Amino acid sequence: MNSLYPPRMTGRPGRLEVWYATLTDPRTGTGVWIHHEVVAPKHGGPARAHGWISVFPPDGPPVTERFGVPDSPPPQDEAYFEVPGVRATPRLLEGTAGAITWRLTVTGGGEPLYTFPRWSWQRELLPAAQIVPAPDAVFDGELVVGERRFTFSDAVGGVARIAGHGNAQRWAWLHAGLGGGDVLEVVAAVARRPTMRWLPPLPMLQLRIGGTDWPRDPLLTAPLLRARIGLPDWSVAGGTARRRVRIDVTQDPADCVSLSYTDPDGATATCTNTERATVDVVVERRTGLHRFEVEHRWHLDRTGHAEVGTRP
């Protein structure tokens, strides 16, 4: 198995691990979000393995079903997540939860995208870190919601991971497939630690264009970016001396689901997610002392994957 997928908690209390896949069917615009999570309570006790699947059709409201067990058994073979009825491996996502059944193969993906610095994932020095093992994945297969069947062929999306002590105080997340292997990943968050929770959101950003990732160090660049987090609209803007970016995201309430998260310490958060976000991205490069010119521009019409998290 790819070394970026296996569980990392090894039974430690007070830890949270998440694996999530998001994808868009290019023919119909249907979006899918499959969220797998293992939570080890801070004060001991068995880890909880659970999650949900949300389907976002273009012609109706999203549908969500949950799955999981209170006591988490270790996954078997190449699986990185496994509970009765649901299994996830780097190459196959399958399961049944309520009225939804799915079986999706995962191919491609490109090189991993380190939204946070590589060392933060390897050494676990931050409260939490996110990584995208397959930022440009292709999904094929079928998904059934009640009596309705969806067939996916060359659906595009990504598979990402989070590991840490819990969810942020508030956050915004974006995965935007820009075409031709280009991709944008954004995590703008405020930490829950009492000394940090009143600070503005710190945006971690990785933009892959033509196989090159920018910025070189997302943590050093983060203070040069500004995030305005809200609903239905949020944005990130700023940049380095040579390049700057503007990202505008709209999450139509009709295309969103709101779900509750529970941290290892028992605190709760609410996430509002859509796999049908509208996204505008403008990248500019400096051409003079006070002059910038547009280098790239993208408009995603309800094909972006986005989320805003808040505390109750």
C-alpha positions as CSV (number, residue, x, y, z in Angstrom):
1,M,0.0,0.0,0.0
2,N,1.1,3.6,-0.7
3,S,2.8,4.8,2.5
4,L,0.6,7.8,2.7
5,Y,-2.6,5.8,3.3
6,P,-2.1,3.5,6.3
7,P,-3.5,4.5,9.7
8,R,-1.0,6.4,12.0
9,M,-2.7,6.6,15.4
10,T,-1.6,3.2,16.7
11,G,-4.0,3.4,19.5
12,R,-3.0,6.7,20.9
13,P,-5.9,8.5,22.8
14,G,-6.9,12.0,21.8
15,R,-6.2,11.5,18.1
16,L,-8.3,12.0,14.9
17,E,-7.7,10.5,11.4
18,V,-9.7,11.2,8.3
19,W,-9.5,9.9,4.8
20,Y,-11.9,11.5,2.3
21,A,-12.6,11.2,-1.4
22,T,-14.4,13.9,-3.4
23,L,-15.3,13.6,-7.1
24,T,-17.4,15.1,-9.9
25,D,-19.0,13.3,-12.8
26,P,-18.0,15.3,-15.9
27,R,-21.1,14.3,-17.8
28,T,-23.9,15.2,-15.3
29,G,-22.1,17.4,-12.7
30,T,-23.1,14.9,-9.9
31,G,-20.7,15.3,-6.9
32,V,-19.8,12.7,-4.3
33,W,-18.1,13.0,-0.9
34,I,-17.0,9.8,1.0
35,H,-15.7,10.6,4.5
36,H,-13.9,7.9,6.5
37,E,-12.9,8.8,10.1
38,V,-11.4,7.2,13.2
39,V,-11.6,9.1,16.5
40,A,-9.7,7.9,19.6
41,P,-11.3,9.6,22.7
42,K,-9.0,11.8,24.7
43,H,-9.7,10.2,28.0
44,G,-9.4,6.6,26.8
45,G,-11.8,4.0,25.5
46,P,-12.1,2.3,22.1
47,A,-11.6,4.3,19.0
48,R,-14.7,5.0,16.9
49,A,-14.6,4.2,13.2
50,H,-17.4,5.9,11.3
51,G,-18.1,8.2,8.4
52,W,-20.7,9.2,5.8
53,I,-21.3,9.4,2.1
54,S,-23.1,12.4,0.5
55,V,-24.3,12.5,-3.1
56,F,-24.9,15.9,-4.8
57,P,-27.1,15.5,-7.9
58,P,-27.6,18.5,-10.1
59,D,-31.4,18.0,-10.2
60,G,-32.2,17.7,-6.5
61,P,-31.1,18.1,-3.0
62,P,-28.0,16.2,-1.6
63,V,-28.5,12.8,0.0
64,T,-26.4,11.7,3.0
65,E,-26.1,8.3,4.8
66,R,-23.8,7.5,7.7
67,F,-21.9,4.3,8.6
68,G,-19.7,3.1,11.4
69,V,-19.2,1.1,14.6
70,P,-18.4,2.3,18.2
71,D,-15.4,0.0,18.5
72,S,-12.9,0.2,15.7
73,P,-11.3,-3.0,14.4
74,P,-8.1,-2.7,12.5
75,P,-8.5,-2.8,8.7
76,Q,-7.3,-5.9,6.9
77,D,-4.9,-6.4,3.9
78,E,-4.5,-3.2,1.9
79,A,-7.5,-1.4,3.3
80,Y,-6.9,1.8,5.2
81,F,-10.5,2.0,6.5
82,E,-12.9,-0.9,7.1
83,V,-16.1,-1.3,9.1
84,P,-19.0,-3.7,8.4
85,G,-20.4,-2.8,5.0
86,V,-17.7,-0.2,4.1
87,R,-14.2,-0.7,2.9
88,A,-11.6,1.7,1.4
89,T,-8.3,1.0,-0.2
90,P,-6.0,3.2,-2.4
91,R,-7.6,1.6,-5.5
92,L,-11.2,0.8,-4.5
93,L,-14.0,2.5,-2.5
94,E,-17.0,0.4,-1.8
95,G,-19.8,0.1,0.7
96,T,-23.5,0.2,1.6
97,A,-25.0,2.8,4.0
98,G,-28.7,3.2,4.3
99,A,-30.1,3.8,0.9
100,I,-26.7,4.3,-0.8
101,T,-24.5,1.6,-2.3
102,W,-21.2,2.4,-4.1
103,R,-18.3,0.7,-5.8
104,L,-15.7,3.1,-7.3
105,T,-12.3,2.3,-8.6
106,V,-9.5,4.9,-8.2
107,T,-6.7,5.3,-10.7
108,G,-4.1,7.9,-11.5
109,G,-3.8,10.7,-8.9
110,G,-0.5,12.3,-9.7
111,E,2.2,13.1,-7.2
112,P,1.1,13.8,-3.6
113,L,0.2,17.4,-2.8
114,Y,1.6,18.7,0.5
115,T,-0.9,21.4,1.5
116,F,1.0,21.6,4.8
117,P,4.8,21.4,4.8
118,R,6.1,17.9,4.3
119,W,7.8,17.9,7.7
120,S,4.5,18.7,9.5
121,W,3.0,15.5,8.1
122,Q,6.1,13.3,8.7
123,R,6.8,14.6,12.3
124,E,3.3,15.4,13.5
125,L,4.5,18.7,15.2
126,L,1.3,20.7,14.4
127,P,-2.1,20.2,16.0
128,A,-3.2,18.7,12.7
129,A,-2.0,18.4,9.2
130,Q,-3.6,17.6,5.8
131,I,-2.1,15.9,2.7
132,V,-3.5,14.9,-0.6
133,P,-2.1,11.5,-1.7
134,A,-4.1,11.5,-5.0
135,P,-4.8,15.1,-6.0
136,D,-5.8,14.3,-9.6
137,A,-7.6,10.9,-9.3
138,V,-10.0,9.3,-11.7
139,F,-13.0,7.4,-10.5
140,D,-15.0,4.8,-12.3
141,G,-17.9,2.7,-11.2
142,E,-21.5,2.8,-9.9
143,L,-23.4,4.4,-7.1
144,V,-27.1,3.7,-6.2
145,V,-29.3,6.0,-4.2
146,G,-32.6,4.3,-3.5
147,E,-33.9,3.3,-6.9
148,R,-31.7,5.8,-8.8
149,R,-28.4,4.5,-10.3
150,F,-25.4,6.7,-11.2
151,T,-22.7,5.5,-13.5
152,F,-19.3,7.2,-13.3
153,S,-16.7,7.2,-16.1
154,D,-13.6,9.3,-15.8
155,A,-15.0,11.3,-12.9
156,V,-12.3,13.6,-11.6
157,G,-11.4,14.4,-8.0
158,G,-9.0,13.6,-5.2
159,V,-8.3,11.6,-2.1
160,A,-7.0,13.5,0.9
161,R,-6.0,12.8,4.6
162,I,-6.0,14.6,7.9
163,A,-4.3,13.5,11.1
164,G,-4.0,15.3,14.4
165,H,-5.7,16.1,17.7
166,G,-9.0,17.2,16.3
167,N,-10.8,19.7,14.1
168,A,-9.9,23.4,13.9
169,Q,-11.8,26.1,15.7
170,R,-13.1,27.2,12.3
171,W,-11.9,26.4,8.8
172,A,-12.5,26.5,5.0
173,W,-11.3,23.9,2.5
174,L,-11.2,23.8,-1.2
175,H,-10.2,21.1,-3.8
176,A,-10.3,22.4,-7.4
177,G,-9.4,20.3,-10.3
178,L,-8.3,22.8,-12.9
179,G,-7.7,20.4,-15.9
180,G,-4.7,18.8,-17.5
181,G,-3.3,17.7,-14.1
182,D,-3.4,21.2,-12.6
183,V,-5.0,21.4,-9.2
184,L,-5.6,23.7,-6.3
185,E,-5.9,22.8,-2.6
186,V,-6.6,25.2,0.2
187,V,-7.0,24.8,3.9
188,A,-7.6,28.0,5.8
189,A,-8.0,27.3,9.5
190,V,-7.9,28.7,13.1
191,A,-6.5,26.4,15.7
192,R,-8.5,25.5,18.8
193,R,-5.7,26.1,21.2
194,P,-6.8,29.0,23.6
195,T,-3.9,31.1,22.7
196,M,-4.6,30.8,18.9
197,R,-8.4,30.6,18.5
198,W,-8.8,34.4,18.3
199,L,-6.2,34.8,15.5
200,P,-7.3,35.2,11.8
201,P,-7.4,32.1,9.6
202,L,-4.1,30.9,8.4
203,P,-4.4,29.8,4.7
204,M,-2.3,26.8,3.6
205,L,-2.3,26.7,-0.2
206,Q,-0.8,24.5,-2.9
207,L,-1.3,25.3,-6.6
208,R,0.0,22.8,-9.1
209,I,0.5,24.2,-12.6
210,G,2.3,22.1,-15.2
211,G,3.7,19.7,-12.6
212,T,5.2,22.5,-10.4
213,D,3.8,23.3,-7.0
214,W,3.5,26.8,-5.6
215,P,4.3,28.2,-3.1
216,R,7.5,26.4,-2.2
217,D,6.8,26.6,1.5
218,P,3.1,26.9,2.3
219,L,3.7,27.7,6.0
220,L,6.1,30.6,5.2
221,T,3.7,31.9,2.6
222,A,0.5,31.6,4.8
223,P,1.0,34.9,6.6
224,L,1.1,36.7,3.2
225,L,-2.4,35.4,2.4
226,R,-5.7,36.6,3.8
227,A,-8.8,34.4,4.2
228,R,-12.4,35.7,4.6
229,I,-14.5,32.7,5.8
230,G,-18.2,32.8,5.6
231,L,-21.3,31.3,3.8
232,P,-22.3,31.2,1.1
233,D,-19.1,33.0,-0.1
234,W,-15.5,32.9,1.1
235,S,-12.2,33.9,-0.4
236,V,-8.4,33.7,-0.1
237,A,-6.1,36.3,-1.6
238,G,-2.4,37.4,-1.4
239,G,0.9,36.1,-2.5
240,T,4.7,36.4,-2.6
241,A,6.8,39.1,-4.2
242,R,6.7,37.5,-7.6
243,R,3.2,35.9,-7.7
244,R,-0.2,36.5,-6.2
245,V,-3.5,34.7,-6.3
246,R,-7.2,35.4,-5.7
247,I,-9.7,32.6,-5.0
248,D,-13.4,33.2,-4.7
249,V,-15.7,30.3,-3.6
250,T,-19.5,30.2,-3.6
251,Q,-21.3,27.4,-1.8
252,D,-25.0,27.5,-3.0
253,P,-27.1,26.5,0.1
254,A,-29.3,24.3,-2.2
255,D,-26.2,22.2,-3.0
256,C,-24.8,21.9,0.6
257,V,-25.1,19.5,3.5
258,S,-24.4,20.4,7.1
259,L,-23.0,17.7,9.3
260,S,-21.7,17.5,12.8
261,Y,-18.1,16.5,13.8
262,T,-17.0,15.3,17.2
263,D,-13.5,15.8,18.4
264,P,-11.5,13.4,20.6
265,D,-12.2,15.6,23.6
266,G,-16.0,15.5,22.9
267,A,-16.3,19.0,21.5
268,T,-18.5,19.3,18.4
269,A,-18.2,21.3,15.2
270,T,-20.5,21.8,12.2
271,C,-19.3,21.5,8.6
272,T,-21.2,22.8,5.6
273,N,-19.9,20.9,2.5
274,T,-20.7,20.9,-1.2
275,E,-19.2,19.1,-4.1
276,R,-20.8,21.6,-6.5
277,A,-19.1,24.8,-5.6
278,T,-18.5,27.7,-8.0
279,V,-14.9,28.8,-7.9
280,D,-13.0,31.6,-9.6
281,V,-9.2,31.5,-9.5
282,V,-6.9,34.3,-10.8
283,V,-3.1,33.9,-10.7
284,E,-1.0,37.0,-11.5
285,R,2.8,37.3,-12.0
286,R,4.8,40.5,-11.3
287,T,6.0,42.2,-14.4
288,G,7.2,45.4,-12.9
289,L,7.7,47.4,-9.7
290,H,4.0,48.0,-9.3
291,R,2.6,46.0,-12.1
292,F,1.1,42.5,-12.2
293,E,-0.3,40.6,-15.2
294,V,-2.7,37.7,-15.3
295,E,-0.9,34.5,-15.7
296,H,-3.8,32.0,-15.4
297,R,-7.5,32.3,-14.9
298,W,-10.0,29.5,-14.1
299,H,-13.8,29.4,-13.6
300,L,-15.3,26.3,-12.2
301,D,-19.1,26.2,-12.6
302,R,-20.4,23.9,-9.8
303,T,-17.4,21.5,-10.1
304,G,-15.4,22.7,-7.1
305,H,-15.3,20.8,-3.8
306,A,-15.5,23.1,-0.7
307,E,-16.4,23.1,3.0
308,V,-16.7,25.6,5.8
309,G,-16.5,24.5,9.4
310,T,-17.7,26.4,12.5
311,R,-18.2,25.8,16.1
312,P,-21.8,25.7,17.5
